[in-house]
């Protein structure tokens, strides 16, 4: 437990990355697997991770990130995207995967599959988008924890223009829209924020226990 808390205390939202240091492939591989193992509602995984290691693209995205330089400085830029629509085809594909992996019989899967198809068929687009965005936050939290454990520096960002990201990255063609951004890499030696103490509530003000 001590190491876990120590690593979480080490983590902070990096304001300046060392642009000359790149994360090794095994660290990026760990983040990819962690993202894919994120818990999602119904197990539907309506999220996709873009892993960008292209300085030209990263630089193009800075103006659409309210000039936050971390987007260009970072070793890699992770963009968590969500499905624009959750339709019958998407749900059907998920259950086919369940059947392949677990060998579950159709008579067991079909009632749940039909219920999900029926449920999503009547949801408004806005409702689906709220639901998928919630799944993106689950993935972000998971990635932040893994970054801390692996001593990967990061900066979670909501401050960007999704429509502009979507256009630059041609996400509509993939049925996706950008939800959250996470530059990752190594903190710069002169990032003054790395030495600042964390500001958090006292534990007794943050936790309510029922015994």
C-alpha angles and dihedrals in degrees: 000000000000093000092047093054092042091054092048089051089050091056120090137155101275114227096186128028128200098250092197096060121081127196113244119248093252091059092050089046089054091052091049092053092044090052091051091050093053114127113246133182112276087356089270096134097209088179135092129192121221113204108199121190099161116111093202092056092042091053091049090056096053095083088051090051096060089263094297102163094203088081091066098031097053122102089232133005115219117200117190109210132188133212112262091215135020104205137163092273092055093048091045090054091053093053091047087057091050090052093050095047101039103022090229114173120249092238089062096043100041100073092053092042093051091047092053093046090050093046096050094042091068098041117107117239090249091056092051091049092052090049094048091046089055089055089052090056090052088055092047092052090049092049093048091053092048091048089055093049092048094043092242113150118228145170118209111214136194090161102099138091108256095195091055093047089049091053097046092047096039090233097158089067087061094046090249140121128196117253110167138007128217120182110197134189136087127325118247116250091238098049099125092198092068091073098046119108117247115256110218137147118267108269092246089056093049101044130058115192128201111198 
